[in-house]
Amino acid sequence: MHKFLKLICVFLLGLFFLSIFSVPRVHADLIEDLKSKIDERNKVIKDLEVEIAQYQSQVEKTSTEGKTLKSKIAALELTRKKLSAEISSLENKIASANLSIQKLNIQISDSETSIKKSVQSISNTLAETDEEESTSLVETLLTYKSISSFLDRVETLGQLNESLNSELAKLKTLKSQLEDSKLQSQKARDSLVTLADSLTDKKKVAEYNKTQTNKLLVQTKSQEEAYRKILAQKQALRDSFEKELLSFESQLKFAIDPSSLPQTGSGVLKWPLDKVRITQQFGDTDFARSHVQAYNGRGHNGIDLAASIGTPVKSALSGKVLGTGNTDTACPNASYGKWVLIDHHNGLTTLYAHLSVIKVSAGQEVQTGEIIGYSGETGYATGPHLHFTVYASQGVEIVSRPSKSCNATYIMPVGSLNAYLNPLLYL
């Protein structure tokens, strides 16, 4: 029994010193250093986010100004600065995530070491206890001078038992903290993958913006008159192409079963942008009436949403990517530019056009809110924006056909006139 008391005391002292020295001083210093570096990164990120918001505000203001070469170049330069700040922010977020993973790895290692030592100490004590308890009660009583002294020892053992239970509870807490650290580490690693992917995307958008700027400067030679001529040429080509497309779509006779469509007003579709500002409505708009040679009474076949270059564009609902493409490869500045078409398996199909970067491919299944690309001004666009069209799935298909206007063969979605639906009825 004396030996048992000694073992319990030694065990509790072991746990006490273990709690003090479980995290080596060098590790504690390293963790503090990592925390400090993480805080520094987060401060930089916060400052960059303020800078990005300022650039975004300036870009939006510039986009509402007159369509001059000066304002266009200014918008592109502001966009370049915004994209550069976004790239820097992502790089800092990646660095912060790596530092967090390092810190968590140290904490995980220290926790595992502490748990192993504690478990071993408990195992040794239980083994010795088992040996002590094999001694008979008579033998134990004979070691004491009186029953009173024996009962004192029993009370002491009860107190030690409570302490032992308390330490076991602490061990369970330590194990729980370890599991939490491992979960946080996995989340940080998943976040790192997402951030790295976003960084790659933003660099592609920045390259697109740079190409647009250089192309504009070469085409116009910094002359306002040359810029106006280019705009007029783009408008004429676009009108001719749209008239040609309208003629083709008017001949399509797809039967649309109204019962196959979701109920209007149900909000089945989510907005494809986080921040929504409609710049052109669906149908018979002022813009459509002012371009009758192109729309010919049909009106605008979707809605236009304000979106500076590089804004993430998200799938309005889960579904399958029917196809992607770029009309600029055959007919520059005349139509959708870079586009994505998604079938949502509920009678609706959506189109996202004028993108700068496409992230998905034909046949891919996407989820609601998943980034499918980034906004731009490819195709015919008087400024950066997202063109969003909703079709009755029965009346749309991707076609490859020659264009007299462009003297080339283009690939793009086309729909029978009765297949175009007002997106606001389903958003």
N, C-alpha and C positions, 0 to 999 in steps of 0.2 A: 504493500500500500504506500509506503514511503517513496518507493521507486516510482510509483504511478504519479504521486503528487509532484515529484521532481520533474517527471516527463511533461506533465501538464504545464508547469511553470516555464520550463525550457521552451515548450511549444508556443506559449503565449508571448514570451519574450522574442522568440524567433519571428512571430508575426508582426510584433511591434517594430523590430528593426527592419523587417521586410518592407513595411509600410513607409519607413523613412528612406530606405535606400533602394526601393524598387525602381525608381527612375534615376539613373546615374546622373551626376551633376553635369557632365558633358552633354548628355542628351537634353537635359532641362534647358541648358544654355542654347543648344542648337534649336530647340523648339521655339524659344523666345525670339531668337534671331529670325527664324522663318516667319513667325507671326508678324514681326516688324516689317519684313520684306513684303508680305502679303498686304499689310495695311498701306504700304507705300504704293504698291501697284493699284490697289483699289482707289486711292486718292487720285492717281493719274487717270484711271478709267472714268471717275466721276467728273474730272475737269474736261476730259475729251467728250463726254456725253453732252456737257453744256456747250462746248464748241460745235459739236455736230448739230445740235438743235438750232444754234445761231445760223449756221450755214444753210440748214433746211429752210428756215424762215426767209433768208435772203434769196434762195433759189425760187421759192414760191412767189416772192414779190417780183423778182425779175421776169418770171414766166408770164406775169399779167401785163407786162409792158409791151409796147409796140413791137411788131415782128421786124426788127432791124438786125443787121449783121452785128452791130455793136452789142445789142442786148443778147443776141444768141451766143456770142463768144463769151460774154460776161457770165451767162448762165452755165455754160460748159466749164468755165474756170472755177466758178463756185462749186459746181458738182465735183470737179477734180479735188478741190480742197476737202469737201465733205467726205468723199470716198477715202481720201488719204487719212483723215481723222478716224473713220470707221475701221480702216485696216489697222491703224495704230492701236485703237481700242481693243480689237480682237486679239492682236498680238500680246497686249498686256493681260487680257483675260486668260489667254493660254499660259502665259508665264505664271500668273496667279494660281491657276489650276494645278500646274506642275509643282509649285511650292506647297500647295495644300496637300497634294498627294505625298510629297516627301514628309511633311509633318505627320500626316496620318500613318504613314508606314513606320515612323519612329515610335509613335504611340502604340501602334499594334504590336510591334516587336517587344516594347517594354512591358505591355500588358501580358503578352504570352509568356514572357520570362517570369513575371511575378506570379502568374497563375501556376506555372509549372513548379516553382519553388514552394508555393503555398500548398499545392496538392501533394507534393512529396512529403512536406512536413506533416500534413494530416495523415497521410498513409503510414508513415513511420510511427506516429503516436498511436494510431489505432492498432497497429501490429503489436506494439509494446503493451498497450492496454489489454489486448486480448490475452497476452501472456500473464499479466498480473491477475486478471479476473479468473484464471484457472486455479488460483490459490483458494483453498476452502475458507469458509467463514470462521471456523474454529482457529485455523492457523493465523488468520488475520487478527482475531481478537487477542490471541496470545501475545502479539507484539506490542499491545498497549497495556499500561499500568492500571487503567480503570476504564469502565464503560463510559464515563464522562468524557475522558480524553478521546475515546473512539468516536463519540457523537460529535465532538468538536471538529474532528477530521471530516466526518460525513458532511457537516454543514459547509466546510471549506470546499469540499469536492463539488457540492451543489452550486456554489458561487462560481467555481472554475468552469463548471459545465455550462452555465449561462454565458460566461465569457467566450467559451468555445463556440457556442451557437451564434453569438454575435459576430465572431470572426468568420464563421461559415457564411453568414448573411453578406458580409463584406466581400467575400470571395465570389458569391453569386452576382453581386453588383459589378465587380470587376469584370466578370465574364460578360455581363450585359453590355458594359461599356466597350468591351472588345468587339462584340458583334456589331454595335452601333458604328464604331470606327471603321470596320470593314465595309459596312453598308455605305457610309459616307465616301469611302475611298472608291468604291465601285461607281457611285454617282459622279464623282469628280472625274473618273476615267471616261465615263460615257459623255460627260459634258465636254471633255477635252476633244473627243472625236468629233462632236458636233461643231465645236468652235473651229477646229482645223478645217472642217468641210466648209464652213461659212467663210473662213479666211480665203480659201481657194476661190470660192464664188466671187467674193468682193474684188479680188485681184483680176478676175476675168472681166468684171463690170468696169473696173478702172481702165483696163486695156481697151475695152470697147469705147469708153468715153474719150480716151486719148486718140483713138483712130478717128472718131467722129470729128474731133477738134481739128486734127491734121488735114482730114479730107475737106472740111469746110474752108480752111485757110488756103488750101491748094486750089480749090474750085473757084473761089471768089477773088483770090489775090487781094484780100482785105478791102474790096470795093463794094460799097453798098448797092450800086447799080447792078453789078454782077450777081449779088445775092438775090435781088428782086427778080432778076431774070430766071434764076434757078428755081425760085419758089413758083413762078408762073409756069415753068416747064413741068415741074412736078405736079402742079394742079391740073394741067391739061392732060398729062399722061394718066393721072389717077381718074379723071372724069371719063376718059376714053375707055379705060380698063373696066371701070364700074359699069358703064353702059353695056359693054360687051358681056360682062358677067351677069348683069340683070337679064339680058336677052336669053342667056343660057338657062338661068335659074327659072325663068318664066315658063320654059318648056318642060320643066320637071313636073311630073304628076305623081307625087307620093301621097298615098292615103294616110291621113292622121286620125287615129281613133282617140277622141277626147277622153274616153274612160281610161286610157293608158297613162294619162298625165296625173301628177300629184294635184291635190286640191290647191287652188290659188289662195294666197294669204296664209298658208301654213308655215311659211318661213323655212321650207325644207332646205334651201340653199343658204350658206354662210357667205358673208362678204369676202371677196378674194384679197382685200387689202385690210390692214389693221386700222388705217385712218381713211375714212371715206369722204370724198367730195366729188359729186357728180358734175362734170363739165358739159356733157351733152346727154340728153334723155333719149329714150327709145321712140322710134316712129316719126311722125310728122313734126319735126322740129324746125326752128328758124334756119338752122344750118342746112337741113335737108331741102327746105324750100328755096334757099339761096343757091342751091346746086342741083337744080331740076334736071340738068342734062345728065347727071350721074344717078340721082335717086329716082327720077321719073315718077314721083308720087308714091314710091314705096316707103320712103322715110329711112331713118337710121336703123340698122338691123341689130343694134345692141345699145349699150350705154358706155360712155367714156368716163373714166375715173382719173382724177389728178394723181399723178405718181411721178416723183422725180426719178431720174435714172438710178437704178440700183435698188429700188424698193422691192422687198420680197413679195412675190405673188403666190397666193395659196389656193389650193384646190377648194372649190366651194362645197364639195361633198366627196365622200369616198367613191371610188370608181376605177375604171380601167382606161389607160391612155390609149386612145384609138390611133393617134399619130401626132407627129411634130413636123415642123418644116420651116422654110424660110423663102417667102415669095421673092425676096430681093435677089436671090440667085438667078432667077429667070426674068423678073420684071421689077427692077429696082425702083423704090419710092412710089409704087403704084397701089399697093394693097396692104395685107396684114403684116408683112415683114416676118419676124420670127413668131410662130404660133404653136399652141398646144390645144388639142381637142380631147376631152374626157367624157366617156359614157358613164353615167351614174347608176345604171341598172334600175332606174325607176321611171323611165320614159323621158328623162331629160338628159341632154348632152350640152356641155359648156365649152366655149372657145375663149382663149386668152391670147391677145395679139399685141404686136409692137414690142415684144420682149427684147431685152439686150442679151440675156443669157437664158438658155433652156437647161433645166436640171433633170428632166425625165425623158423616157424613151417609150416608143410604141410597145404595147403589151404589158407595161408596168402597172401594177395595182397601187393606187395612192389612197391615203387617208384624208379625211376632212381636216383642213388646216395645214396640210403638208405643203412645204415650199416646192413649187414646180418650176419656178424661174424667177427672173428679176426684170422689172419694168425698164423700158427704153423708149426709143423712137424709131425703130426700124419700120420699113414699109412707108406708107404715106402717113405722116404725122406732122402737124404744125408745131408740135412740141412734145416733150415726154408725157406719156399717159398710158393707161391700160384700157384697151377695148375689150369689153366683156359681152359675149353673146350667149343667149340661151336658146337651144333648139328643142323641138320635139324630136326625139331620137329616131323615129320612123322616117323623118324627112331630111336627114342630113347624111352626106357621105364625103369621103376624101377622093378627089378626082385628079387626074392628070390630063390636061388638055392644052392644045396650042392657043396662043393669044396673038391676034393680028396686031394689037396695039404695041405689044412688046417684041413681036417677032421671035417668040420663044415658047417653050412648053412649061407651064407652071403646075405645081402640086399644092392644093389647098382645099379646105372644107367648103362645100357648097350645099345649099339647102333649097328645097322648094319654097316658094314664097309663103305658103301656109305653115311652114315649119318654124318660122321665126317667132319667138315668144318674148313678151315684155319681161325682162329679168326682175323688175320690181314686184311682179306678181308672185315670185317664188323666194325672194330674198327676205 
